[in-house]
């Protein structure tokens, strides 16, 4: 096969992953999206397989996260060529694991025959578990709108779904390579796929029945159809009044909890003139008011400390403590080392401190935690914030990413955490996507970005104790052990020419 054709197949696989992801969510395509690049590398030497795999990874990351250029130019104040260059560097870094994984596919097939299918799948999940990620995007999350398939996330997490997706892709590839003569991998994958569908159907129906019988909690969903560029030009009092007006619209529907999103006001809610106003708003409507706002503390030496916080006023209008975001967003809320020296040259980057512990709020007996923005897509953080609560209330401001795929992708990743941890989630986004996620994976009240929304919804309180929380999160580490053992065997056989080709002969470089 010509090298240019292999490269084209790699590019196709990379681009298909964008169609699998939100907002398109063509989940059916996921089951064959990797076949082109797997086919392209199957008989290459390690260096060539790495190059083809790396190309596919670069294209996938560049396409999936192209929205970064919009954020960099609008809020970072950098010109588009610089933004594209930064996206290129980002893609080069986070596309690297594709090349690192795919370079081993030919050797695994050569050494283990048809067993390469499950072994390479373990290598893939190993890479997902071990690779550092700014945005923890695992392949399995692409199935979040496939209810029967998606139930597996409650047992083995998103990476368990990744395992099934890659396994099917690898089995289809082997079926093509053997021209239908080797059926064992395809049969194995088909049995697991169908067994998961059976489990998924049972769990979906069982949890749905529990949700239907559960008590409900009335929560507001309010968001605004305004760009952050326009919002930042407004006076702080006008911004505050805009949220007050939306609150007055939903108050007649008797919500138990009204939620304003992350960064909804420009002021510290504890300021002497503002705190009584917010308290009266809550007490007059007989609801609790949860709002996202900054916390600013002036120190004696003239310096200032800032936190990204969530405050709650109870139904009597009393300020009922706050939660400080524990994981600030790198390159948004702070500049991590060693890039911190660039901060004076880049607009829009904050200097927020990290909170130290989760906080549980309670309204009418319903206990909830409040992951803020980025925290809602972080596995360990969401597991810790799921302890002892009935509900997640996720507040975020995705307006910083513009009218791009980013708000949809962010919502998709947060929905995955709700499913894994078995907790209902109410997601309130400044300009959308706002939604309700249930423990069976159902999404409701899904709002489009940059639309005005003011409504009250009844959220069933039906938390589930998932197998994932009880230990299923260890599954990727099992894949790490199996994948590492497989690669170690290849390394030991590296001097044997027969281990370099499925045909037992040394491979020739591909034709140019």
C-alpha positions as CSV (number, residue, x, y, z in Angstrom):
1,X,0.0,0.0,0.0
2,X,1.3,3.4,-0.9
3,X,2.5,5.6,1.9
4,X,0.2,8.5,0.8
5,X,-2.8,6.1,1.0
6,X,-1.9,5.0,4.5
7,X,-1.6,8.7,5.5
8,X,-5.0,9.4,4.0
9,X,-6.5,6.6,6.0
10,X,-4.9,8.0,9.1
11,X,-6.4,11.4,8.4
12,X,-9.9,9.9,7.8
13,X,-9.8,8.2,11.2
14,X,-8.7,11.4,12.9
15,X,-11.5,13.4,11.3
16,X,-14.2,10.8,12.0
17,X,-13.6,11.2,15.7
18,X,-15.0,14.8,15.5
19,X,-18.2,13.4,14.1
20,X,-18.4,10.9,17.0
21,X,-18.0,13.7,19.5
22,X,-20.5,16.3,20.6
23,X,-22.3,18.2,19.1
24,X,-22.7,15.7,16.2
25,X,-22.7,12.6,18.4
26,X,-22.7,10.0,15.5
27,X,-22.1,7.3,18.0
28,X,-22.7,4.5,15.5
29,X,-19.7,5.7,13.6
30,X,-17.4,5.1,16.6
31,X,-17.5,1.3,16.1
32,X,-15.5,1.5,12.8
33,X,-13.9,5.0,13.1
34,X,-10.4,3.5,13.9
35,X,-10.5,0.7,11.3
36,X,-8.9,2.9,8.6
37,X,-5.8,3.8,10.7
38,X,-5.5,0.3,12.2
39,X,-5.6,-1.1,8.7
40,X,-3.0,1.4,7.6
41,X,-0.4,0.5,10.2
42,X,-0.9,-3.3,10.5
43,X,2.2,-4.4,8.4
44,X,4.5,-1.4,9.0
45,X,7.8,-1.4,11.0
46,X,7.6,0.4,14.3
47,X,8.9,3.8,13.0
48,X,6.5,3.9,10.1
49,X,3.6,2.8,12.3
50,X,4.4,5.6,14.8
51,X,4.4,8.2,12.0
52,X,1.0,7.1,10.6
53,X,-0.5,6.8,14.1
54,X,0.9,10.2,15.1
55,X,-0.6,11.8,12.0
56,X,-4.0,10.4,12.9
57,X,-3.7,11.6,16.5
58,X,-2.6,15.1,15.5
59,X,-5.5,15.4,13.1
60,X,-8.0,14.1,15.7
61,X,-6.9,16.5,18.4
62,X,-6.6,19.5,16.0
63,X,-10.1,18.9,14.7
64,X,-11.7,18.1,18.1
65,X,-10.2,21.1,19.9
66,X,-10.1,23.7,17.0
67,X,-12.3,25.9,19.2
68,X,-9.2,26.8,21.2
69,X,-8.3,29.3,18.5
70,X,-11.5,31.3,19.1
71,X,-10.8,31.5,22.9
72,X,-7.2,32.4,22.4
73,X,-7.9,35.2,19.9
74,X,-10.9,36.8,21.6
75,X,-9.9,36.6,25.3
76,X,-6.1,36.0,25.0
77,X,-5.7,39.0,22.7
78,X,-3.3,37.0,20.4
79,X,-3.5,37.1,16.6
80,X,-5.0,34.2,14.7
81,X,-1.6,32.8,13.3
82,X,-0.3,32.6,16.9
83,X,-3.6,30.9,18.0
84,X,-3.3,28.3,15.2
85,X,0.4,27.7,16.2
86,X,-0.7,27.2,19.8
87,X,-3.4,24.7,18.7
88,X,-0.7,23.0,16.6
89,X,1.6,22.6,19.6
90,X,-1.3,21.4,21.7
91,X,-2.2,18.8,19.0
92,X,1.4,17.7,18.6
93,X,1.6,17.1,22.4
94,X,-1.8,15.4,22.9
95,X,-1.8,13.5,19.6
96,X,1.5,11.8,20.6
97,X,-0.2,8.9,22.4
98,X,-1.8,7.7,19.2
99,X,1.6,7.2,17.6
100,X,3.0,5.6,20.7
101,X,0.2,3.1,20.9
102,X,-0.1,2.3,17.2
103,X,3.6,1.7,16.7
104,X,3.0,-1.6,18.7
105,X,0.0,-2.9,16.7
106,X,2.1,-4.7,14.0
107,X,4.4,-6.3,16.6
108,X,1.5,-7.4,18.8
109,X,-0.2,-9.0,15.8
110,X,3.1,-10.6,14.8
111,X,3.8,-12.0,18.2
112,X,0.3,-13.0,19.4
113,X,-1.6,-13.6,16.3
114,X,-5.4,-13.0,16.7
115,X,-4.8,-12.2,20.4
116,X,-3.5,-8.9,19.3
117,X,-7.1,-7.6,19.3
118,X,-7.7,-7.7,23.1
119,X,-4.1,-7.1,24.0
120,X,-3.9,-3.9,21.8
121,X,-7.2,-2.8,23.3
122,X,-5.6,-3.1,26.8
123,X,-2.6,-1.0,25.5
124,X,-5.0,1.7,24.3
125,X,-6.8,1.9,27.7
126,X,-3.4,1.9,29.4
127,X,-2.5,5.0,27.4
128,X,-5.8,6.7,28.3
129,X,-5.2,6.0,31.9
130,X,-1.5,7.1,32.0
131,X,-1.4,10.0,29.6
132,X,-1.6,13.5,31.1
133,X,-4.6,15.4,29.8
134,X,-5.6,19.0,30.1
135,X,-9.1,18.0,29.0
136,X,-9.6,14.3,30.0
137,X,-11.3,13.1,26.8
138,X,-11.6,9.3,26.8
139,X,-12.9,7.5,23.7
140,X,-15.8,5.9,25.6
141,X,-17.6,9.2,26.3
142,X,-18.6,9.3,22.6
143,X,-21.3,6.8,23.5
144,X,-23.0,9.0,26.1
145,X,-26.1,9.2,24.0
146,X,-26.4,5.5,23.4
147,X,-28.3,4.5,26.6
148,X,-27.9,0.7,26.5
149,X,-24.2,0.8,25.6
150,X,-23.6,3.6,28.0
151,X,-24.7,1.7,31.1
152,X,-21.2,0.1,31.1
153,X,-19.8,3.4,32.4
154,X,-21.6,2.8,35.7
155,X,-19.5,-0.4,36.1
156,X,-16.1,0.2,34.5
157,X,-16.3,4.0,33.8
158,X,-15.8,5.8,30.5
159,X,-12.6,3.8,29.9
160,X,-14.5,0.6,30.1
161,X,-16.6,1.8,27.2
162,X,-13.4,2.8,25.5
163,X,-12.2,-0.8,25.8
164,X,-15.4,-2.1,24.1
165,X,-15.1,0.5,21.3
166,X,-11.5,-0.2,20.5
167,X,-12.0,-4.0,20.8
168,X,-14.8,-3.9,18.2
169,X,-12.6,-1.7,15.9
170,X,-9.7,-4.0,16.2
171,X,-11.8,-7.1,15.6
172,X,-13.3,-5.6,12.5
173,X,-9.8,-4.8,11.3
174,X,-8.6,-8.4,11.8
175,X,-11.6,-9.7,10.0
176,X,-10.7,-7.5,7.0
177,X,-7.0,-8.4,7.2
178,X,-7.7,-12.1,7.3
179,X,-10.3,-11.8,4.6
180,X,-12.8,-13.4,6.8
181,X,-10.7,-16.5,7.7
182,X,-10.1,-15.5,11.3
183,X,-13.4,-15.2,13.2
184,X,-12.4,-15.6,16.8
185,X,-11.7,-12.0,17.6
186,X,-14.9,-10.8,15.8
187,X,-16.9,-13.5,17.7
188,X,-15.3,-12.5,21.0
189,X,-16.1,-8.8,20.4
190,X,-19.6,-9.6,19.2
191,X,-20.4,-11.6,22.3
192,X,-19.1,-8.8,24.6
193,X,-21.0,-6.2,22.7
194,X,-24.3,-8.1,22.8
195,X,-23.8,-9.1,26.4
196,X,-23.2,-5.4,27.3
197,X,-26.4,-4.5,25.3
198,X,-28.3,-7.0,27.4
199,X,-26.9,-5.7,30.6
200,X,-27.5,-2.1,29.5
201,X,-31.1,-2.7,28.6
202,X,-31.7,-4.3,32.1
203,X,-29.9,-1.6,34.0
204,X,-31.5,1.2,32.0
205,X,-35.0,-0.1,32.7
206,X,-34.3,-0.9,36.4
207,X,-32.8,2.6,37.1
208,X,-35.5,4.3,35.1
209,X,-38.2,2.6,37.3
210,X,-36.5,3.9,40.4
211,X,-36.3,7.4,38.9
212,X,-40.0,7.3,38.1
213,X,-40.8,6.5,41.7
214,X,-38.3,8.9,43.3
215,X,-39.2,12.2,45.1
216,X,-38.4,15.3,43.1
217,X,-36.5,18.5,43.9
218,X,-37.6,21.7,42.1
219,X,-34.6,23.5,40.6
220,X,-34.4,26.5,38.3
221,X,-32.5,26.4,35.0
222,X,-31.6,29.9,33.9
223,X,-29.1,31.0,31.3
224,X,-28.6,34.0,29.1
225,X,-28.1,34.4,25.3
226,X,-25.3,36.9,25.5
227,X,-21.7,36.7,24.4
228,X,-19.0,37.2,27.0
229,X,-17.4,39.9,24.9
230,X,-20.6,42.0,25.3
231,X,-21.1,41.0,28.9
232,X,-17.7,42.3,29.9
233,X,-18.6,45.7,28.5
234,X,-21.6,46.0,30.8
235,X,-21.7,47.6,34.3
236,X,-21.7,45.3,37.2
237,X,-25.1,46.5,38.4
238,X,-26.6,45.7,35.0
239,X,-25.2,42.2,35.1
240,X,-26.6,41.7,38.6
241,X,-30.0,43.0,37.6
242,X,-30.1,40.6,34.6
243,X,-29.9,37.6,36.9
244,X,-32.4,39.1,39.3
245,X,-34.9,39.6,36.5
246,X,-34.5,36.0,35.4
247,X,-35.0,34.9,39.0
248,X,-38.2,36.8,39.3
249,X,-39.5,35.0,36.2
250,X,-39.0,31.6,37.7
251,X,-40.1,32.5,41.3
252,X,-43.9,32.0,40.6
253,X,-43.2,28.3,39.8
254,X,-42.0,27.9,43.4
255,X,-38.5,26.5,43.0
256,X,-36.8,25.1,46.1
257,X,-33.4,26.1,44.7
258,X,-32.5,28.9,42.3
259,X,-29.1,28.6,40.7
260,X,-27.0,31.3,39.1
261,X,-24.0,30.0,37.1
262,X,-20.3,30.4,37.6
263,X,-19.1,34.0,37.7
264,X,-22.6,35.3,37.5
265,X,-21.8,38.5,39.3
266,X,-18.8,40.8,39.3
267,X,-18.8,41.4,43.1
268,X,-18.0,39.5,46.2
269,X,-21.4,38.4,47.5
270,X,-20.4,39.2,51.0
271,X,-20.1,43.0,50.3
272,X,-22.2,45.0,52.8
273,X,-24.7,46.3,50.3
274,X,-25.0,43.2,48.2
275,X,-25.4,40.5,50.8
276,X,-28.7,41.9,52.3
277,X,-30.1,42.3,48.7
278,X,-29.4,38.7,47.8
279,X,-30.7,37.5,51.1
280,X,-34.0,39.4,50.6
281,X,-34.3,37.9,47.1
282,X,-34.1,34.4,48.5
283,X,-36.3,35.0,51.5
284,X,-39.1,36.8,49.6
285,X,-39.3,33.9,47.1
286,X,-38.9,31.2,49.8
287,X,-36.2,29.5,47.9
288,X,-32.5,28.9,48.5
289,X,-30.2,30.8,46.1
290,X,-27.0,29.3,44.9
291,X,-24.7,31.5,42.9
292,X,-21.2,31.5,41.5
293,X,-19.1,34.5,42.3
294,X,-15.5,35.5,43.0
295,X,-14.1,35.8,46.5
296,X,-11.6,38.6,46.9
297,X,-9.6,39.2,50.0
298,X,-7.4,42.2,50.5
299,X,-4.2,41.5,52.5
300,X,-2.4,44.0,54.8
301,X,0.5,44.3,52.4
302,X,-1.8,45.5,49.6
303,X,-1.9,42.2,47.7
304,X,-5.1,40.3,46.9
305,X,-6.1,36.7,47.0
306,X,-8.9,35.4,44.8
307,X,-11.0,32.2,44.7
308,X,-13.7,31.0,42.3
309,X,-16.5,30.3,44.7
310,X,-20.1,29.1,45.0
311,X,-22.3,30.8,47.7
312,X,-25.7,29.8,49.0
313,X,-28.3,31.8,50.7
314,X,-30.9,29.7,52.5
315,X,-34.7,30.3,52.4
316,X,-34.5,32.7,55.3
317,X,-32.0,34.8,53.4
318,X,-29.0,33.8,55.5
319,X,-25.6,33.3,53.8
320,X,-25.0,29.6,54.3
321,X,-21.3,29.2,53.7
322,X,-19.4,28.8,50.4
323,X,-17.4,26.3,48.4
324,X,-14.1,27.4,46.8
325,X,-13.1,25.6,43.6
326,X,-10.4,23.1,44.3
327,X,-9.0,22.6,40.8
328,X,-8.6,25.9,38.9
329,X,-8.5,25.7,35.2
330,X,-4.9,25.8,33.8
331,X,-4.3,28.6,31.4
332,X,-7.6,30.1,32.2
333,X,-7.7,30.7,36.0
334,X,-3.9,30.5,36.5
335,X,-0.7,30.0,34.5
336,X,1.0,26.8,35.6
337,X,4.7,26.5,35.9
338,X,6.8,26.8,33.8
339,X,4.6,29.0,31.6
340,X,3.8,31.4,34.5
341,X,6.4,33.8,33.3
342,X,4.2,34.5,30.2
343,X,1.3,35.8,32.2
344,X,2.1,39.5,31.8
345,X,1.9,39.0,28.0
346,X,-1.4,37.2,27.8
347,X,-4.7,38.8,28.5
348,X,-7.6,37.2,30.3
349,X,-5.7,34.7,32.5
350,X,-6.6,34.9,36.2
351,X,-4.6,34.2,39.3
352,X,-7.0,32.1,41.4
353,X,-6.1,30.1,44.5
354,X,-7.3,26.5,45.0
355,X,-9.9,25.6,47.6
356,X,-8.9,22.9,50.1
357,X,-12.0,20.6,50.6
358,X,-15.4,19.8,49.2
359,X,-18.5,21.3,50.8
360,X,-22.0,19.8,51.0
361,X,-25.0,22.1,50.9
362,X,-28.5,21.1,51.9
363,X,-31.9,22.3,51.0
364,X,-35.1,20.6,52.3
365,X,-33.2,17.5,53.1
366,X,-31.5,17.2,49.7
367,X,-27.7,17.2,50.0
368,X,-25.6,18.4,47.0
369,X,-22.1,19.4,46.1
370,X,-21.2,22.1,43.6
371,X,-18.4,21.2,41.2
372,X,-17.5,24.4,39.4
373,X,-16.8,24.3,35.6
374,X,-13.7,22.2,34.9
375,X,-14.1,20.1,38.1
376,X,-17.1,18.3,36.7
377,X,-15.0,16.5,34.1
378,X,-12.3,15.3,36.6
379,X,-12.7,11.7,37.7
380,X,-11.1,11.7,41.2
381,X,-12.5,15.2,42.0
382,X,-16.1,14.1,41.2
383,X,-15.7,10.8,43.1
384,X,-14.7,12.8,46.2
385,X,-17.5,15.4,45.7
386,X,-20.0,12.5,45.3
387,X,-19.5,11.2,48.8
388,X,-22.6,11.7,51.0
389,X,-24.6,13.7,48.4
390,X,-27.9,13.1,46.5
391,X,-27.2,15.5,43.7
392,X,-24.5,17.4,41.8
393,X,-25.2,21.0,41.0
394,X,-22.6,21.9,38.4
395,X,-22.2,25.6,37.7
396,X,-20.1,26.7,34.8
397,X,-19.4,29.5,32.3
398,X,-18.7,28.2,28.8
399,X,-19.2,31.5,27.2
400,X,-15.4,31.9,27.1
401,X,-15.3,29.3,24.4
402,X,-17.7,31.1,22.0
403,X,-20.4,29.5,19.9
404,X,-18.3,26.4,19.1
405,X,-18.3,22.7,19.9
406,X,-16.6,23.4,23.3
407,X,-19.8,23.9,25.4
408,X,-21.2,20.6,23.9
409,X,-18.0,18.7,24.6
410,X,-17.8,20.1,28.1
411,X,-21.4,19.0,28.8
412,X,-20.7,15.6,27.3
413,X,-17.7,15.0,29.6
414,X,-19.6,16.2,32.7
415,X,-22.5,13.8,31.8
416,X,-20.0,11.0,31.9
417,X,-19.0,11.8,35.5
418,X,-22.7,11.8,36.5
419,X,-23.2,8.4,35.0
420,X,-20.1,6.9,36.6
421,X,-20.9,8.2,40.0
422,X,-24.6,7.5,39.9
423,X,-25.6,10.9,41.0
424,X,-28.2,13.1,39.2
425,X,-26.7,16.3,37.9
426,X,-28.2,19.7,37.3
427,X,-25.8,21.6,35.0
428,X,-26.3,25.4,34.9
429,X,-24.1,27.2,32.3
430,X,-23.9,30.9,31.8
431,X,-24.9,30.7,28.2
432,X,-25.5,27.0,27.8
433,X,-25.3,24.0,27.6
434,X,-27.5,23.6,30.6
435,X,-29.1,20.3,31.3
436,X,-30.2,17.6,33.7
437,X,-28.4,14.3,33.7
438,X,-30.0,11.2,35.4
439,X,-28.1,8.1,36.7
440,X,-29.5,6.0,33.8
441,X,-27.8,8.4,31.4
442,X,-30.9,10.2,30.2
443,X,-30.5,13.9,29.4
444,X,-33.3,16.4,29.7
445,X,-33.8,20.1,29.5
446,X,-30.8,20.3,27.2
447,X,-30.4,23.9,26.2
448,X,-28.7,25.2,23.1
449,X,-25.9,27.7,23.7
450,X,-26.6,31.4,23.5
451,X,-30.3,31.1,24.2
452,X,-32.3,32.7,27.0
453,X,-33.7,30.1,29.4
454,X,-35.8,30.6,32.6
455,X,-37.7,27.6,33.8
456,X,-38.2,25.4,36.8
457,X,-37.7,21.6,36.5
458,X,-38.5,18.7,38.8
459,X,-35.4,16.6,39.3
460,X,-35.9,13.1,40.6
461,X,-33.6,12.4,43.5
462,X,-32.6,8.8,42.8
463,X,-28.8,8.4,43.5
464,X,-27.3,5.1,42.7
465,X,-24.3,3.4,44.3
466,X,-22.5,2.3,41.2
467,X,-20.0,-0.5,40.8
468,X,-17.7,2.0,39.4
469,X,-17.5,3.9,42.7
470,X,-17.0,0.7,44.6
471,X,-13.9,-0.3,42.6
472,X,-14.7,-0.3,38.9
473,X,-12.4,2.7,38.6
474,X,-9.6,0.2,39.0
475,X,-10.4,-1.5,35.6
476,X,-8.0,0.8,33.6
477,X,-5.2,-0.2,36.0
478,X,-5.8,-3.9,35.1
479,X,-5.4,-2.9,31.5
480,X,-2.1,-1.2,32.5
481,X,-0.9,-4.5,33.9
482,X,-1.9,-6.5,30.8
483,X,-0.8,-3.9,28.3
484,X,2.6,-3.5,30.1
485,X,3.1,-7.3,30.1
486,X,2.3,-7.5,26.4
487,X,4.8,-4.7,25.5
488,X,7.4,-6.3,27.7
489,X,7.1,-9.6,25.8
490,X,7.6,-7.7,22.5
491,X,10.6,-5.9,23.9
492,X,12.2,-9.2,24.9
493,X,11.5,-10.6,21.4
494,X,12.9,-7.6,19.6
495,X,16.0,-9.4,18.3
496,X,13.9,-12.2,16.7
497,X,13.1,-11.3,13.1
498,X,10.1,-13.7,13.1
499,X,8.5,-11.5,15.8
500,X,8.4,-8.5,13.4
501,X,5.8,-9.8,10.9
502,X,2.6,-11.7,11.0
503,X,4.0,-13.7,8.1
504,X,7.2,-14.6,10.0
505,X,9.5,-12.6,7.7
506,X,11.1,-9.2,8.2
507,X,9.0,-6.4,6.8
508,X,10.1,-4.2,4.0
509,X,9.5,-0.4,4.2
510,X,6.3,0.8,2.5
511,X,6.6,2.0,-1.0
512,X,6.7,5.8,-1.4
